[in-house]
Amino acid sequence: MNRSSKSKSILNVWMSLCFLLVLSACTYGFQDIKVTGIPADVFEPGTQEFDIDILFETALQEVRKVLSGAYFQGMIFSGRCQDLPRLRGKLIFVFAQVRPAIPRQQVIRATVVIDTVRQVMEIDYGNVSAFYPSTKHRAFIGGQAIEEIAVASYQNVIKLGRCEGDITLTQFDDFWSVRCGSLNDFSQKCQFKIEYAEIGDSAK
């Protein structure tokens, strides 16, 4: 390698390093924000039914206004037991955006909370990089499947005689966790797993 080629190689490496440093400085400047009071047209006109697929797309579009290329990571539902079959309560979608940075990639998470009773949406954007979060992509299974899970969960809670408070459903890779209790209540009054319309064997 002649001196000219060697100089160009060093220059290219230096420029690449400078670019990464500038990119890192920009990405780590993300400020956590919370957006509240976003109208959510939950119910279809003239009915008390709503389309979860439309709510999901609405949430994704709102998130991508801030985090372009954000992808879905999972969802949670929490509400009163008697409202579970109709999913009246808090519907939570979690999205993420991964950005290259030094010394490690930056993960920005958007948590969308839709109150299906009050028909309002809020979004929390936060830099969760310091917590070594999962960057796993998860498929949105669609409204019909989610409704089937909600109905099956409700039926099982009724059988357990635990339909006196809130119920929380959480999506995992191969199953959904159903827990008797609100989002902030971890007293484990009951808990079981469900795969679509099939109840798991871990009922307590």
C-alpha positions in Angstrom: 0.0 0.0 0.0 1.5 3.3 -1.0 1.6 6.4 1.2 -1.4 8.0 -0.6 -3.7 5.0 -0.1 -2.6 4.6 3.5 -3.4 8.3 4.2 -6.9 7.9 2.6 -7.6 4.8 4.7 -6.6 6.6 7.9 -8.8 9.6 6.8 -11.8 7.3 6.2 -11.4 5.6 9.6 -11.1 9.0 11.2 -14.2 10.4 9.4 -16.2 7.3 10.4 -15.2 7.7 14.0 -16.2 11.3 14.0 -19.6 10.5 12.5 -20.3 7.9 15.1 -19.3 10.3 17.9 -21.6 13.0 16.5 -24.4 10.5 16.1 -23.9 9.3 19.6 -24.0 12.8 21.0 -27.2 13.5 19.1 -29.0 10.3 20.2 -28.1 10.6 23.8 -29.7 14.0 23.8 -33.2 12.5 23.8 -35.4 14.0 26.5 -38.2 11.9 28.1 -41.6 13.3 27.3 -45.2 12.6 28.1 -48.1 13.5 25.8 -51.6 13.5 27.3 -55.1 14.3 26.3 -54.9 12.8 22.8 -58.5 12.1 21.6 -59.1 8.4 20.8 -62.3 7.6 18.9 -62.8 4.3 20.5 -66.4 3.3 19.7 -67.7 2.7 16.2 -70.5 5.2 15.3 -73.8 4.3 16.8 -72.4 1.3 18.8 -70.6 0.5 22.0 -68.1 -1.7 20.1 -64.6 -0.7 19.1 -62.0 -2.0 16.6 -58.8 -2.9 18.3 -57.0 -3.1 15.0 -57.8 0.6 14.3 -56.7 1.6 17.8 -53.4 -0.2 17.3 -52.8 1.6 13.9 -53.8 4.9 15.5 -51.3 4.4 18.3 -48.5 3.3 16.0 -49.0 6.4 13.8 -48.9 8.7 16.8 -45.7 7.1 18.1 -44.0 7.3 14.7 -44.6 11.1 14.6 -41.8 11.2 17.3 -40.0 7.9 16.8 -39.8 7.1 13.1 -39.5 3.4 12.4 -40.8 2.4 15.9 -41.9 -1.2 16.2 -44.3 -3.2 18.4 -43.1 -5.0 21.5 -46.2 -6.1 23.3 -49.5 -5.1 25.0 -51.3 -5.2 28.3 -54.9 -4.8 29.2 -56.2 -3.9 32.7 -59.8 -3.3 33.8 -62.7 -4.4 35.9 -63.4 -8.1 35.7 -67.0 -7.6 34.5 -65.7 -5.3 31.7 -63.1 -7.8 30.5 -65.1 -9.4 27.6 -65.6 -5.9 26.1 -62.1 -4.7 26.9 -63.3 -1.6 28.7 -60.4 -0.3 30.7 -56.8 0.6 29.9 -55.3 -0.8 26.7 -51.5 -0.5 26.7 -49.3 -0.8 23.6 -45.5 -0.8 23.9 -43.3 0.3 21.0 -39.5 0.8 20.7 -37.0 2.5 18.5 -33.3 1.4 18.5 -30.7 4.0 17.6 -26.9 3.3 17.0 -24.7 5.0 19.6 -21.4 4.7 21.5 -20.7 2.7 23.7 -24.0 0.8 23.1 -27.2 1.2 21.1 -29.9 3.5 22.5 -33.4 2.2 23.1 -36.3 4.7 23.2 -39.5 3.2 24.4 -43.0 4.6 23.8 -45.8 3.4 26.1 -49.3 4.1 24.8 -52.1 4.0 27.3 -55.6 4.1 25.8 -58.5 4.6 28.2 -61.3 2.8 26.3 -64.0 4.2 28.7 -62.9 7.9 28.6 -61.8 7.6 25.0 -58.5 9.3 25.5 -54.8 8.4 24.9 -51.5 9.3 26.5 -48.0 8.4 25.4 -44.8 8.2 27.5 -41.6 8.4 25.6 -38.5 7.4 27.6 -34.8 6.6 27.1 -34.5 3.1 28.7 -31.0 2.3 27.5 -29.5 2.3 30.9 -31.7 -0.6 32.0 -30.5 -3.0 29.2 -34.0 -3.4 27.9 -35.2 -6.1 25.5 -35.2 -5.0 21.9 -37.4 -8.0 20.8 -39.9 -7.4 18.0 -43.4 -9.0 18.6 -46.2 -9.5 16.2 -49.6 -7.8 16.8 -52.0 -10.8 16.7 -55.1 -8.8 15.7 -58.2 -7.7 17.4 -60.3 -10.9 17.0 -57.6 -13.0 18.7 -57.3 -10.5 21.6 -61.1 -10.5 22.1 -61.1 -14.3 22.2 -58.3 -14.2 24.8 -60.3 -11.7 26.9 -63.5 -13.8 26.8 -61.6 -17.0 27.7 -59.8 -15.2 30.6 -63.1 -13.9 31.9 -64.7 -17.3 31.8 -61.8 -18.8 33.7 -61.8 -16.1 36.4 -65.6 -16.6 36.9 -64.9 -20.3 37.5 -62.2 -19.4 40.0 -64.7 -17.1 41.8 -62.3 -14.2 41.6 -64.4 -11.7 39.5 -64.6 -9.0 42.3 -61.9 -6.6 41.2 -59.5 -5.8 38.3 -57.9 -8.2 35.9 -54.7 -7.7 34.0 -53.7 -9.4 30.8 -50.0 -9.3 29.7 -48.6 -10.6 26.4 -45.6 -12.9 26.4 -43.9 -14.8 23.5 -46.0 -18.0 23.6 -48.8 -17.2 26.0 -50.7 -14.5 27.9 -50.5 -14.1 31.6 -53.8 -13.4 33.3 -53.6 -12.0 36.8 -56.3 -11.0 39.3 -55.4 -7.5 40.2 -54.8 -4.0 38.8 -51.6 -2.8 37.0 -50.0 -1.8 40.4 -51.5 -4.7 42.5 -49.2 -7.7 42.6 -50.9 -9.6 45.4 -51.4 -12.7 43.2 -55.0 -13.4 44.1 -55.1 -15.6 41.0 -52.9 -16.1 38.0 -52.9 -18.4 35.0 -51.7 -18.7 31.4 -53.7 -18.6 28.2 -52.8 -19.4 24.6 -55.5 -17.7 22.5 -58.7 -19.5 23.5 -57.0 -22.3 25.6 -56.5 -22.0 29.3 -53.0 -23.0 30.5 -52.4 -25.5 33.3 -50.9 -23.1 35.8 -54.1 -21.8 37.4 -53.6 -21.1 41.1 
